[in-house]
């Protein structure tokens, strides 16, 4: 699940970079539309913020998946006669 969120975040960052480049070149391609550059900059800003939020969700998902995996391994090890639940052996 976290890998999918990382991919989505990278795609959002890619689109944000494209939007930023378009804000720099929009005046040259269509000189009759002065608000075009501002629109592209706003789009780039929202895509960047969205990418950062999705990346944070990916990090949090990976963190909680790791916690669940380690808890399950510890539970199985304890059930099979390993160590106590509170011990810190690896």
N, CA, C and O atoms as a GROMACS GRO file, in nm:
protein
  360
    1UNK      N    1   0.082  -0.119   0.000
    1UNK     CA    2   0.000   0.000   0.000
    1UNK      C    3   0.086   0.125   0.000
    1UNK      O    4   0.056   0.221  -0.072
    2UNK      N    5   0.192   0.127   0.078
    2UNK     CA    6   0.278   0.245   0.086
    2UNK      C    7   0.347   0.270  -0.048
    2UNK      O    8   0.369   0.385  -0.086
    3UNK      N    9   0.382   0.163  -0.118
    3UNK     CA   10   0.448   0.178  -0.247
    3UNK      C   11   0.356   0.250  -0.346
    3UNK      O   12   0.403   0.333  -0.424
    4UNK      N   13   0.228   0.218  -0.344
    4UNK     CA   14   0.134   0.286  -0.432
    4UNK      C   15   0.125   0.435  -0.399
    4UNK      O   16   0.114   0.518  -0.489
    5UNK      N   17   0.128   0.468  -0.271
    5UNK     CA   18   0.124   0.609  -0.232
    5UNK      C   19   0.250   0.682  -0.273
    5UNK      O   20   0.245   0.799  -0.311
    6UNK      N   21   0.365   0.614  -0.266
    6UNK     CA   22   0.490   0.676  -0.312
    6UNK      C   23   0.485   0.702  -0.463
    6UNK      O   24   0.531   0.806  -0.509
    7UNK      N   25   0.430   0.609  -0.537
    7UNK     CA   26   0.417   0.628  -0.682
    7UNK      C   27   0.323   0.744  -0.712
    7UNK      O   28   0.352   0.826  -0.799
    8UNK      N   29   0.211   0.752  -0.642
    8UNK     CA   30   0.118   0.862  -0.661
    8UNK      C   31   0.183   0.996  -0.627
    8UNK      O   32   0.164   1.094  -0.699
    9UNK      N   33   0.259   1.001  -0.519
    9UNK     CA   34   0.328   1.124  -0.481
    9UNK      C   35   0.429   1.166  -0.587
    9UNK      O   36   0.441   1.284  -0.618
   10UNK      N   37   0.502   1.069  -0.642
   10UNK     CA   38   0.600   1.105  -0.745
   10UNK      C   39   0.533   1.154  -0.871
   10UNK      O   40   0.586   1.244  -0.938
   11UNK      N   41   0.418   1.098  -0.906
   11UNK     CA   42   0.345   1.147  -1.024
   11UNK      C   43   0.293   1.289  -0.999
   11UNK      O   44   0.298   1.373  -1.089
   12UNK      N   45   0.244   1.316  -0.880
   12UNK     CA   46   0.200   1.451  -0.848
   12UNK      C   47   0.314   1.551  -0.853
   12UNK      O   48   0.297   1.663  -0.900
   13UNK      N   49   0.432   1.511  -0.804
   13UNK     CA   50   0.548   1.599  -0.811
   13UNK      C   51   0.591   1.622  -0.956
   13UNK      O   52   0.633   1.732  -0.992
   14UNK      N   53   0.580   1.520  -1.038
   14UNK     CA   54   0.614   1.534  -1.180
   14UNK      C   55   0.519   1.634  -1.247
   14UNK      O   56   0.564   1.722  -1.321
   15UNK      N   57   0.390   1.620  -1.222
   15UNK     CA   58   0.293   1.714  -1.279
   15UNK      C   59   0.314   1.855  -1.224
   15UNK      O   60   0.294   1.953  -1.296
   16UNK      N   61   0.354   1.866  -1.098
   16UNK     CA   62   0.383   1.998  -1.042
   16UNK      C   63   0.502   2.061  -1.111
   16UNK      O   64   0.502   2.182  -1.138
   17UNK      N   65   0.604   1.982  -1.140
   17UNK     CA   66   0.721   2.035  -1.211
   17UNK      C   67   0.683   2.079  -1.353
   17UNK      O   68   0.730   2.183  -1.400
   18UNK      N   69   0.600   2.000  -1.420
   18UNK     CA   70   0.554   2.037  -1.554
   18UNK      C   71   0.472   2.166  -1.548
   18UNK      O   72   0.488   2.253  -1.633
   19UNK      N   73   0.387   2.179  -1.448
   19UNK     CA   74   0.307   2.300  -1.434
   19UNK      C   75   0.395   2.422  -1.406
   19UNK      O   76   0.368   2.531  -1.456
   20UNK      N   77   0.499   2.403  -1.327
   20UNK     CA   78   0.589   2.515  -1.300
   20UNK      C   79   0.662   2.559  -1.426
   20UNK      O   80   0.678   2.678  -1.451
   21UNK      N   81   0.706   2.462  -1.505
   21UNK     CA   82   0.772   2.496  -1.631
   21UNK      C   83   0.674   2.566  -1.725
   21UNK      O   84   0.712   2.660  -1.795
   22UNK      N   85   0.550   2.522  -1.725
   22UNK     CA   86   0.450   2.588  -1.809
   22UNK      C   87   0.424   2.731  -1.764
   22UNK      O   88   0.393   2.817  -1.846
   23UNK      N   89   0.436   2.757  -1.634
   23UNK     CA   90   0.417   2.894  -1.587
   23UNK      C   91   0.528   2.986  -1.636
   23UNK      O   92   0.507   3.106  -1.654
   24UNK      N   93   0.645   2.929  -1.659
   24UNK     CA   94   0.756   3.010  -1.710
   24UNK      C   95   0.745   3.035  -1.860
   24UNK      O   96   0.790   3.138  -1.910
   25UNK      N   97   0.685   2.941  -1.932
   25UNK     CA   98   0.678   2.953  -2.078
   25UNK      C   99   0.541   2.992  -2.129
   25UNK      O  100   0.524   3.011  -2.250
   26UNK      N  101   0.441   3.004  -2.043
   26UNK     CA  102   0.304   3.030  -2.089
   26UNK      C  103   0.291   3.166  -2.156
   26UNK      O  104   0.213   3.179  -2.250
   27UNK      N  105   0.364   3.266  -2.112
   27UNK     CA  106   0.356   3.399  -2.171
   27UNK      C  107   0.411   3.403  -2.311
   27UNK      O  108   0.364   3.481  -2.394
   28UNK      N  109   0.508   3.320  -2.340
   28UNK     CA  110   0.567   3.318  -2.474
   28UNK      C  111   0.479   3.244  -2.574
   28UNK      O  112   0.475   3.279  -2.692
   29UNK      N  113   0.408   3.142  -2.526
   29UNK     CA  114   0.328   3.062  -2.618
   29UNK      C  115   0.195   3.129  -2.649
   29UNK      O  116   0.146   3.118  -2.762
   30UNK      N  117   0.136   3.198  -2.552
   30UNK     CA  118   0.006   3.264  -2.571
   30UNK      C  119   0.013   3.403  -2.508
   30UNK      O  120  -0.030   3.419  -2.394
   31UNK      N  121   0.063   3.500  -2.578
   31UNK     CA  122   0.081   3.632  -2.516
   31UNK      C  123  -0.049   3.706  -2.486
   31UNK      O  124  -0.047   3.803  -2.410
   32UNK      N  125  -0.159   3.663  -2.540
   32UNK     CA  126  -0.285   3.734  -2.517
   32UNK      C  127  -0.351   3.694  -2.384
   32UNK      O  128  -0.450   3.757  -2.345
   33UNK      N  129  -0.300   3.593  -2.315
   33UNK     CA  130  -0.360   3.546  -2.191
   33UNK      C  131  -0.265   3.574  -2.074
   33UNK      O  132  -0.181   3.490  -2.043
   34UNK      N  133  -0.276   3.689  -2.008
   34UNK     CA  134  -0.180   3.724  -1.902
   34UNK      C  135  -0.198   3.642  -1.774
   34UNK      O  136  -0.102   3.626  -1.700
   35UNK      N  137  -0.316   3.591  -1.746
   35UNK     CA  138  -0.339   3.519  -1.620
   35UNK      C  139  -0.296   3.374  -1.630
   35UNK      O  140  -0.302   3.301  -1.531
   36UNK      N  141  -0.252   3.331  -1.745
   36UNK     CA  142  -0.213   3.192  -1.762
   36UNK      C  143  -0.097   3.152  -1.671
   36UNK      O  144  -0.098   3.043  -1.614
   37UNK      N  145   0.004   3.239  -1.658
   37UNK     CA  146   0.118   3.207  -1.572
   37UNK      C  147   0.077   3.190  -1.427
   37UNK      O  148   0.127   3.100  -1.359
   38UNK      N  149  -0.012   3.274  -1.380
   38UNK     CA  150  -0.058   3.263  -1.242
   38UNK      C  151  -0.138   3.134  -1.221
   38UNK      O  152  -0.127   3.070  -1.116
   39UNK      N  153  -0.215   3.098  -1.319
   39UNK     CA  154  -0.293   2.973  -1.310
   39UNK      C  155  -0.200   2.852  -1.302
   39UNK      O  156  -0.224   2.760  -1.224
   40UNK      N  157  -0.096   2.851  -1.384
   40UNK     CA  158  -0.002   2.739  -1.382
   40UNK      C  159   0.075   2.734  -1.250
   40UNK      O  160   0.101   2.626  -1.197
   41UNK      N  161   0.112   2.850  -1.196
   41UNK     CA  162   0.183   2.852  -1.067
   41UNK      C  163   0.094   2.802  -0.954
   41UNK      O  164   0.139   2.730  -0.865
   42UNK      N  165  -0.034   2.841  -0.958
   42UNK     CA  166  -0.128   2.793  -0.856
   42UNK      C  167  -0.147   2.642  -0.867
   42UNK      O  168  -0.152   2.572  -0.766
   43UNK      N  169  -0.158   2.593  -0.989
   43UNK     CA  170  -0.173   2.449  -1.010
   43UNK      C  171  -0.049   2.376  -0.960
   43UNK      O  172  -0.060   2.272  -0.895
   44UNK      N  173   0.070   2.430  -0.989
   44UNK     CA  174   0.194   2.367  -0.942
   44UNK      C  175   0.199   2.365  -0.790
   44UNK      O  176   0.244   2.267  -0.730
   45UNK      N  177   0.154   2.473  -0.726
   45UNK     CA  178   0.154   2.479  -0.581
   45UNK      C  179   0.061   2.374  -0.521
   45UNK      O  180   0.100   2.303  -0.428
   46UNK      N  181  -0.061   2.364  -0.574
   46UNK     CA  182  -0.155   2.265  -0.521
   46UNK      C  183  -0.108   2.122  -0.547
   46UNK      O  184  -0.127   2.035  -0.462
   47UNK      N  185  -0.048   2.096  -0.661
   47UNK     CA  186   0.004   1.962  -0.688
   47UNK      C  187   0.121   1.928  -0.596
   47UNK      O  188   0.134   1.814  -0.552
   48UNK      N  189   0.204   2.027  -0.566
   48UNK     CA  190   0.316   2.003  -0.475
   48UNK      C  191   0.265   1.973  -0.334
   48UNK      O  192   0.313   1.880  -0.268
   49UNK      N  193   0.170   2.052  -0.287
   49UNK     CA  194   0.114   2.028  -0.154
   49UNK      C  195   0.044   1.892  -0.149
   49UNK      O  196   0.057   1.818  -0.051
   50UNK      N  197  -0.030   1.859  -0.254
   50UNK     CA  198  -0.095   1.728  -0.260
   50UNK      C  199   0.008   1.616  -0.259
   50UNK      O  200  -0.012   1.514  -0.192
   51UNK      N  201   0.117   1.632  -0.333
   51UNK     CA  202   0.222   1.531  -0.334
   51UNK      C  203   0.287   1.514  -0.198
   51UNK      O  204   0.318   1.402  -0.157
   52UNK      N  205   0.307   1.625  -0.127
   52UNK     CA  206   0.365   1.616   0.007
   52UNK      C  207   0.271   1.544   0.105
   52UNK      O  208   0.316   1.466   0.188
   53UNK      N  209   0.142   1.571   0.093
   53UNK     CA  210   0.045   1.505   0.181
   53UNK      C  211   0.040   1.356   0.152
   53UNK      O  212   0.036   1.274   0.244
   54UNK      N  213   0.038   1.320   0.024
   54UNK     CA  214   0.035   1.178  -0.013
   54UNK      C  215   0.163   1.108   0.030
   54UNK      O  216   0.159   0.994   0.076
   55UNK      N  217   0.278   1.175   0.015
   55UNK     CA  218   0.404   1.116   0.060
   55UNK      C  219   0.404   1.094   0.211
   55UNK      O  220   0.454   0.991   0.259
   56UNK      N  221   0.349   1.189   0.287
   56UNK     CA  222   0.338   1.172   0.432
   56UNK      C  223   0.249   1.053   0.466
   56UNK      O  224   0.280   0.976   0.556
   57UNK      N  225   0.138   1.039   0.394
   57UNK     CA  226   0.051   0.923   0.417
   57UNK      C  227   0.123   0.793   0.384
   57UNK      O  228   0.104   0.692   0.453
   58UNK      N  229   0.207   0.793   0.280
   58UNK     CA  230   0.285   0.675   0.247
   58UNK      C  231   0.384   0.638   0.355
   58UNK      O  232   0.402   0.521   0.387
   59UNK      N  233   0.449   0.739   0.411
   59UNK     CA  234   0.545   0.714   0.520
   59UNK      C  235   0.473   0.659   0.643
   59UNK      O  236   0.520   0.564   0.706
   60UNK      N  237   0.359   0.719   0.676
   60UNK     CA  238   0.285   0.672   0.793
   60UNK      C  239   0.232   0.530   0.771
   60UNK      O  240   0.232   0.448   0.864
   61UNK      N  241   0.186   0.500   0.650
   61UNK     CA  242   0.139   0.365   0.620
   61UNK      C  243   0.251   0.263   0.633
   61UNK      O  244   0.232   0.156   0.691
   62UNK      N  245   0.368   0.295   0.580
   62UNK     CA  246   0.482   0.204   0.591
   62UNK      C  247   0.522   0.184   0.736
   62UNK      O  248   0.556   0.073   0.778
   63UNK      N  249   0.517   0.291   0.814
   63UNK     CA  250   0.551   0.282   0.955
   63UNK      C  251   0.456   0.189   1.030
   63UNK      O  252   0.500   0.103   1.106
   64UNK      N  253   0.326   0.206   1.009
   64UNK     CA  254   0.229   0.122   1.079
   64UNK      C  255   0.230  -0.022   1.029
   64UNK      O  256   0.204  -0.114   1.106
   65UNK      N  257   0.261  -0.044   0.900
   65UNK     CA  258   0.275  -0.181   0.851
   65UNK      C  259   0.393  -0.250   0.917
   65UNK      O  260   0.386  -0.368   0.949
   66UNK      N  261   0.503  -0.177   0.936
   66UNK     CA  262   0.619  -0.234   1.002
   66UNK      C  263   0.588  -0.266   1.148
   66UNK      O  264   0.632  -0.370   1.199
   67UNK      N  265   0.516  -0.180   1.214
   67UNK     CA  266   0.479  -0.206   1.354
   67UNK      C  267   0.391  -0.330   1.363
   67UNK      O  268   0.412  -0.414   1.450
   68UNK      N  269   0.294  -0.342   1.274
   68UNK     CA  270   0.207  -0.460   1.274
   68UNK      C  271   0.286  -0.587   1.246
   68UNK      O  272   0.263  -0.690   1.309
   69UNK      N  273   0.380  -0.580   1.151
   69UNK     CA  274   0.459  -0.697   1.116
   69UNK      C  275   0.546  -0.741   1.233
   69UNK      O  276   0.556  -0.860   1.262
   70UNK      N  277   0.610  -0.646   1.300
   70UNK     CA  278   0.695  -0.682   1.414
   70UNK      C  279   0.614  -0.735   1.532
   70UNK      O  280   0.658  -0.826   1.602
   71UNK      N  281   0.496  -0.679   1.553
   71UNK     CA  282   0.411  -0.729   1.660
   71UNK      C  283   0.367  -0.872   1.632
   71UNK      O  284   0.366  -0.956   1.723
   72UNK      N  285   0.331  -0.899   1.508
   72UNK     CA  286   0.290  -1.036   1.471
   72UNK      C  287   0.407  -1.133   1.484
   72UNK      O  288   0.388  -1.246   1.531
   73UNK      N  289   0.527  -1.093   1.444
   73UNK     CA  290   0.644  -1.181   1.459
   73UNK      C  291   0.672  -1.208   1.606
   73UNK      O  292   0.705  -1.321   1.642
   74UNK      N  293   0.660  -1.107   1.689
   74UNK     CA  294   0.684  -1.124   1.832
   74UNK      C  295   0.579  -1.217   1.892
   74UNK      O  296   0.612  -1.300   1.977
   75UNK      N  297   0.454  -1.204   1.849
   75UNK     CA  298   0.346  -1.290   1.900
   75UNK      C  299   0.370  -1.436   1.860
   75UNK      O  300   0.349  -1.527   1.940
   76UNK      N  301   0.413  -1.459   1.735
   76UNK     CA  302   0.439  -1.595   1.689
   76UNK      C  303   0.558  -1.654   1.764
   76UNK      O  304   0.555  -1.771   1.803
   77UNK      N  305   0.662  -1.575   1.783
   77UNK     CA  306   0.780  -1.623   1.855
   77UNK      C  307   0.746  -1.659   1.999
   77UNK      O  308   0.796  -1.759   2.052
   78UNK      N  309   0.661  -1.579   2.062
   78UNK     CA  310   0.622  -1.606   2.200
   78UNK      C  311   0.534  -1.731   2.207
   78UNK      O  312   0.546  -1.811   2.299
   79UNK      N  313   0.445  -1.748   2.109
   79UNK     CA  314   0.355  -1.863   2.107
   79UNK      C  315   0.433  -1.993   2.086
   79UNK      O  316   0.396  -2.097   2.141
   80UNK      N  317   0.541  -1.988   2.007
   80UNK     CA  318   0.620  -2.108   1.979
   80UNK      C  319   0.719  -2.141   2.090
   80UNK      O  320   0.803  -2.229   2.072
   81UNK      N  321   0.712  -2.072   2.201
   81UNK     CA  322   0.799  -2.104   2.313
   81UNK      C  323   0.928  -2.026   2.313
   81UNK      O  324   1.027  -2.069   2.373
   82UNK      N  325   0.929  -1.914   2.248
   82UNK     CA  326   1.050  -1.831   2.242
   82UNK      C  327   1.070  -1.752   2.370
   82UNK      O  328   1.092  -1.812   2.476
   83UNK      N  329   1.062  -1.626   2.362
   83UNK     CA  330   1.089  -1.539   2.477
   83UNK      C  331   0.960  -1.485   2.533
   83UNK      O  332   0.851  -1.510   2.481
   84UNK      N  333   0.972  -1.410   2.640
   84UNK     CA  334   0.858  -1.346   2.699
   84UNK      C  335   0.810  -1.232   2.609
   84UNK      O  336   0.888  -1.183   2.528
   85UNK      N  337   0.684  -1.190   2.619
   85UNK     CA  338   0.634  -1.084   2.532
   85UNK      C  339   0.703  -0.949   2.550
   85UNK      O  340   0.709  -0.870   2.456
   86UNK      N  341   0.756  -0.922   2.669
   86UNK     CA  342   0.816  -0.793   2.694
   86UNK      C  343   0.967  -0.790   2.672
   86UNK      O  344   1.028  -0.684   2.687
   87UNK      N  345   1.030  -0.903   2.638
   87UNK     CA  346   1.175  -0.903   2.624
   87UNK      C  347   1.214  -0.838   2.490
   87UNK      O  348   1.134  -0.831   2.396
   88UNK      N  349   1.340  -0.791   2.485
   88UNK     CA  350   1.383  -0.715   2.367
   88UNK      C  351   1.486  -0.792   2.286
   88UNK      O  352   1.582  -0.730   2.237
   89UNK      N  353   1.473  -0.919   2.270
   89UNK     CA  354   1.568  -0.995   2.186
   89UNK      C  355   1.521  -0.991   2.042
   89UNK      O  356   1.402  -0.971   2.014
   90UNK      N  357   1.615  -1.011   1.952
   90UNK     CA  358   1.578  -1.003   1.810
   90UNK      C  359   1.571  -1.139   1.752
   90UNK      O  360   1.542  -1.155   1.634
   0.00000   0.00000   0.00000
